[in-house]
């Protein structure tokens, strides 16, 4: 389960910051690297699930704001 989308990240932090954090290839493309961002979001979701699995049934039916 993904708790966040690429658009959520852009809305929260701005496109320029997401480009800076993901455009790590050589040469840089000046665009969001969707593969890098997806991997980071998947890793974060897995870490969240690891904490929640001890107490809650997964996947969550709704994702809280906090």
N, CA, C and O atoms as a GROMACS GRO file, in nm:
protein
  264
    1UNK      N    1   0.084  -0.118   0.000
    1UNK     CA    2   0.000   0.000   0.000
    1UNK      C    3   0.088   0.123   0.000
    1UNK      O    4   0.187   0.130   0.073
    2UNK      N    5   0.053   0.218  -0.081
    2UNK     CA    6   0.127   0.344  -0.084
    2UNK      C    7   0.052   0.449  -0.003
    2UNK      O    8  -0.068   0.469  -0.023
    3UNK      N    9   0.121   0.514   0.085
    3UNK     CA   10   0.061   0.617   0.169
    3UNK      C   11   0.072   0.755   0.106
    3UNK      O   12   0.012   0.851   0.155
    4UNK      N   13   0.148   0.766  -0.001
    4UNK     CA   14   0.175   0.896  -0.061
    4UNK      C   15   0.201   0.877  -0.211
    4UNK      O   16   0.253   0.774  -0.253
    5UNK      N   17   0.164   0.976  -0.290
    5UNK     CA   18   0.189   0.972  -0.433
    5UNK      C   19   0.292   1.078  -0.472
    5UNK      O   20   0.328   1.164  -0.392
    6UNK      N   21   0.338   1.069  -0.594
    6UNK     CA   22   0.431   1.170  -0.645
    6UNK      C   23   0.368   1.308  -0.636
    6UNK      O   24   0.433   1.405  -0.596
    7UNK      N   25   0.241   1.318  -0.672
    7UNK     CA   26   0.175   1.448  -0.668
    7UNK      C   27   0.163   1.500  -0.525
    7UNK      O   28   0.175   1.620  -0.502
    8UNK      N   29   0.140   1.411  -0.429
    8UNK     CA   30   0.138   1.452  -0.288
    8UNK      C   31   0.270   1.515  -0.249
    8UNK      O   32   0.273   1.617  -0.179
    9UNK      N   33   0.380   1.456  -0.294
    9UNK     CA   34   0.513   1.508  -0.262
    9UNK      C   35   0.534   1.646  -0.326
    9UNK      O   36   0.585   1.737  -0.261
   10UNK      N   37   0.495   1.660  -0.451
   10UNK     CA   38   0.509   1.788  -0.520
   10UNK      C   39   0.422   1.895  -0.453
   10UNK      O   40   0.466   2.008  -0.434
   11UNK      N   41   0.300   1.857  -0.417
   11UNK     CA   42   0.211   1.953  -0.351
   11UNK      C   43   0.268   1.997  -0.216
   11UNK      O   44   0.255   2.113  -0.178
   12UNK      N   45   0.328   1.907  -0.145
   12UNK     CA   46   0.379   1.937  -0.010
   12UNK      C   47   0.511   2.013  -0.012
   12UNK      O   48   0.529   2.108   0.063
   13UNK      N   49   0.606   1.971  -0.100
   13UNK     CA   50   0.742   2.024  -0.096
   13UNK      C   51   0.780   2.110  -0.216
   13UNK      O   52   0.880   2.182  -0.211
   14UNK      N   53   0.701   2.104  -0.322
   14UNK     CA   54   0.731   2.180  -0.442
   14UNK      C   55   0.812   2.098  -0.542
   14UNK      O   56   0.895   2.015  -0.504
   15UNK      N   57   0.785   2.123  -0.668
   15UNK     CA   58   0.849   2.045  -0.774
   15UNK      C   59   1.001   2.062  -0.773
   15UNK      O   60   1.073   1.965  -0.793
   16UNK      N   61   1.049   2.184  -0.751
   16UNK     CA   62   1.193   2.210  -0.753
   16UNK      C   63   1.266   2.124  -0.650
   16UNK      O   64   1.370   2.067  -0.680
   17UNK      N   65   1.212   2.114  -0.528
   17UNK     CA   66   1.277   2.032  -0.424
   17UNK      C   67   1.276   1.884  -0.461
   17UNK      O   68   1.374   1.813  -0.438
   18UNK      N   69   1.166   1.837  -0.517
   18UNK     CA   70   1.157   1.695  -0.554
   18UNK      C   71   1.254   1.666  -0.669
   18UNK      O   72   1.315   1.559  -0.672
   19UNK      N   73   1.268   1.757  -0.762
   19UNK     CA   74   1.367   1.740  -0.869
   19UNK      C   75   1.507   1.732  -0.808
   19UNK      O   76   1.586   1.644  -0.842
   20UNK      N   77   1.538   1.824  -0.718
   20UNK     CA   78   1.670   1.827  -0.655
   20UNK      C   79   1.700   1.695  -0.585
   20UNK      O   80   1.813   1.646  -0.591
   21UNK      N   81   1.602   1.638  -0.519
   21UNK     CA   82   1.623   1.515  -0.443
   21UNK      C   83   1.626   1.389  -0.528
   21UNK      O   84   1.685   1.288  -0.488
   22UNK      N   85   1.563   1.392  -0.646
   22UNK     CA   86   1.553   1.269  -0.725
   22UNK      C   87   1.637   1.269  -0.853
   22UNK      O   88   1.669   1.162  -0.904
   23UNK      N   89   1.672   1.383  -0.903
   23UNK     CA   90   1.744   1.390  -1.031
   23UNK      C   91   1.893   1.368  -1.006
   23UNK      O   92   1.974   1.461  -1.013
   24UNK      N   93   1.927   1.241  -0.976
   24UNK     CA   94   2.063   1.209  -0.935
   24UNK      C   95   2.145   1.143  -1.045
   24UNK      O   96   2.261   1.107  -1.022
   25UNK      N   97   2.088   1.126  -1.161
   25UNK     CA   98   2.160   1.065  -1.271
   25UNK      C   99   2.263   1.158  -1.330
   25UNK      O  100   2.260   1.279  -1.307
   26UNK      N  101   2.355   1.099  -1.406
   26UNK     CA  102   2.457   1.179  -1.476
   26UNK      C  103   2.441   1.150  -1.624
   26UNK      O  104   2.459   1.036  -1.666
   27UNK      N  105   2.408   1.249  -1.703
   27UNK     CA  106   2.386   1.388  -1.666
   27UNK      C  107   2.246   1.406  -1.608
   27UNK      O  108   2.156   1.326  -1.632
   28UNK      N  109   2.228   1.512  -1.531
   28UNK     CA  110   2.098   1.544  -1.473
   28UNK      C  111   2.002   1.581  -1.585
   28UNK      O  112   2.042   1.637  -1.687
   29UNK      N  113   1.874   1.550  -1.566
   29UNK     CA  114   1.774   1.577  -1.669
   29UNK      C  115   1.692   1.702  -1.640
   29UNK      O  116   1.627   1.757  -1.730
   30UNK      N  117   1.695   1.749  -1.515
   30UNK     CA  118   1.613   1.864  -1.479
   30UNK      C  119   1.468   1.828  -1.455
   30UNK      O  120   1.381   1.916  -1.453
   31UNK      N  121   1.440   1.699  -1.437
   31UNK     CA  122   1.304   1.652  -1.415
   31UNK      C  123   1.301   1.555  -1.297
   31UNK      O  124   1.405   1.504  -1.256
   32UNK      N  125   1.183   1.532  -1.245
   32UNK     CA  126   1.166   1.435  -1.137
   32UNK      C  127   1.198   1.297  -1.192
   32UNK      O  128   1.143   1.257  -1.295
   33UNK      N  129   1.285   1.224  -1.124
   33UNK     CA  130   1.314   1.086  -1.161
   33UNK      C  131   1.210   0.999  -1.090
   33UNK      O  132   1.222   0.973  -0.970
   34UNK      N  133   1.110   0.955  -1.164
   34UNK     CA  134   0.999   0.880  -1.105
   34UNK      C  135   1.044   0.749  -1.043
   34UNK      O  136   0.985   0.705  -0.944
   35UNK      N  137   1.147   0.686  -1.098
   35UNK     CA  138   1.196   0.561  -1.042
   35UNK      C  139   1.256   0.583  -0.904
   35UNK      O  140   1.229   0.506  -0.812
   36UNK      N  141   1.335   0.687  -0.888
   36UNK     CA  142   1.396   0.719  -0.759
   36UNK      C  143   1.289   0.755  -0.657
   36UNK      O  144   1.292   0.708  -0.544
   37UNK      N  145   1.193   0.837  -0.697
   37UNK     CA  146   1.087   0.879  -0.606
   37UNK      C  147   0.999   0.761  -0.567
   37UNK      O  148   0.964   0.747  -0.450
   38UNK      N  149   0.963   0.677  -0.662
   38UNK     CA  150   0.880   0.561  -0.632
   38UNK      C  151   0.950   0.467  -0.535
   38UNK      O  152   0.887   0.415  -0.443
   39UNK      N  153   1.078   0.445  -0.555
   39UNK     CA  154   1.155   0.359  -0.463
   39UNK      C  155   1.154   0.417  -0.322
   39UNK      O  156   1.135   0.343  -0.225
   40UNK      N  157   1.172   0.547  -0.310
   40UNK     CA  158   1.172   0.611  -0.178
   40UNK      C  159   1.034   0.601  -0.113
   40UNK      O  160   1.024   0.575   0.007
   41UNK      N  161   0.930   0.623  -0.190
   41UNK     CA  162   0.794   0.613  -0.135
   41UNK      C  163   0.760   0.471  -0.095
   41UNK      O  164   0.695   0.449   0.007
   42UNK      N  165   0.804   0.372  -0.174
   42UNK     CA  166   0.782   0.232  -0.139
   42UNK      C  167   0.856   0.195  -0.011
   42UNK      O  168   0.803   0.125   0.075
   43UNK      N  169   0.980   0.243   0.003
   43UNK     CA  170   1.057   0.217   0.125
   43UNK      C  171   0.989   0.279   0.246
   43UNK      O  172   0.980   0.216   0.352
   44UNK      N  173   0.940   0.400   0.232
   44UNK     CA  174   0.871   0.467   0.343
   44UNK      C  175   0.743   0.393   0.379
   44UNK      O  176   0.712   0.376   0.497
   45UNK      N  177   0.667   0.349   0.280
   45UNK     CA  178   0.544   0.274   0.306
   45UNK      C  179   0.573   0.144   0.378
   45UNK      O  180   0.500   0.105   0.468
   46UNK      N  181   0.680   0.075   0.338
   46UNK     CA  182   0.718  -0.050   0.404
   46UNK      C  183   0.757  -0.026   0.549
   46UNK      O  184   0.724  -0.106   0.637
   47UNK      N  185   0.826   0.083   0.575
   47UNK     CA  186   0.864   0.115   0.712
   47UNK      C  187   0.740   0.148   0.796
   47UNK      O  188   0.730   0.106   0.912
   48UNK      N  189   0.648   0.222   0.741
   48UNK     CA  190   0.523   0.253   0.811
   48UNK      C  191   0.448   0.124   0.842
   48UNK      O  192   0.403   0.104   0.955
   49UNK      N  193   0.435   0.036   0.743
   49UNK     CA  194   0.366  -0.091   0.763
   49UNK      C  195   0.433  -0.176   0.871
   49UNK      O  196   0.365  -0.243   0.949
   50UNK      N  197   0.565  -0.173   0.877
   50UNK     CA  198   0.637  -0.251   0.978
   50UNK      C  199   0.599  -0.206   1.119
   50UNK      O  200   0.584  -0.289   1.209
   51UNK      N  201   0.583  -0.077   1.138
   51UNK     CA  202   0.542  -0.025   1.269
   51UNK      C  203   0.394  -0.055   1.298
   51UNK      O  204   0.359  -0.090   1.410
   52UNK      N  205   0.310  -0.039   1.198
   52UNK     CA  206   0.166  -0.055   1.219
   52UNK      C  207   0.120  -0.200   1.231
   52UNK      O  208   0.022  -0.228   1.299
   53UNK      N  209   0.191  -0.291   1.167
   53UNK     CA  210   0.147  -0.431   1.160
   53UNK      C  211   0.132  -0.495   1.297
   53UNK      O  212   0.051  -0.587   1.314
   54UNK      N  213   0.208  -0.450   1.396
   54UNK     CA  214   0.199  -0.508   1.530
   54UNK      C  215   0.068  -0.472   1.599
   54UNK      O  216   0.026  -0.540   1.693
   55UNK      N  217   0.003  -0.367   1.553
   55UNK     CA  218  -0.117  -0.319   1.624
   55UNK      C  219  -0.243  -0.315   1.539
   55UNK      O  220  -0.353  -0.327   1.592
   56UNK      N  221  -0.229  -0.299   1.408
   56UNK     CA  222  -0.345  -0.278   1.322
   56UNK      C  223  -0.347  -0.379   1.208
   56UNK      O  224  -0.243  -0.430   1.165
   57UNK      N  225  -0.469  -0.407   1.159
   57UNK     CA  226  -0.483  -0.490   1.039
   57UNK      C  227  -0.447  -0.404   0.919
   57UNK      O  228  -0.492  -0.290   0.906
   58UNK      N  229  -0.366  -0.459   0.831
   58UNK     CA  230  -0.323  -0.387   0.712
   58UNK      C  231  -0.381  -0.453   0.588
   58UNK      O  232  -0.404  -0.573   0.590
   59UNK      N  233  -0.404  -0.380   0.482
   59UNK     CA  234  -0.381  -0.237   0.468
   59UNK      C  235  -0.488  -0.156   0.542
   59UNK      O  236  -0.599  -0.204   0.564
   60UNK      N  237  -0.454  -0.036   0.577
   60UNK     CA  238  -0.546   0.054   0.643
   60UNK      C  239  -0.659   0.089   0.546
   60UNK      O  240  -0.635   0.105   0.427
   61UNK      N  241  -0.780   0.099   0.597
   61UNK     CA  242  -0.892   0.134   0.509
   61UNK      C  243  -0.890   0.281   0.473
   61UNK      O  244  -0.936   0.320   0.366
   62UNK      N  245  -0.837   0.364   0.562
   62UNK     CA  246  -0.819   0.506   0.532
   62UNK      C  247  -0.687   0.551   0.595
   62UNK      O  248  -0.647   0.502   0.701
   63UNK      N  249  -0.622   0.644   0.528
   63UNK     CA  250  -0.493   0.693   0.574
   63UNK      C  251  -0.515   0.824   0.648
   63UNK      O  252  -0.568   0.919   0.592
   64UNK      N  253  -0.473   0.830   0.776
   64UNK     CA  254  -0.490   0.953   0.851
   64UNK      C  255  -0.398   1.063   0.800
   64UNK      O  256  -0.294   1.034   0.740
   65UNK      N  257  -0.435   1.189   0.823
   65UNK     CA  258  -0.353   1.303   0.780
   65UNK      C  259  -0.218   1.306   0.849
   65UNK      O  260  -0.118   1.344   0.787
   66UNK      N  261  -0.213   1.267   0.974
   66UNK     CA  262  -0.088   1.275   1.051
   66UNK      C  263  -0.020   1.141   1.049
   66UNK      O  264   0.087   1.125   1.108
   0.00000   0.00000   0.00000
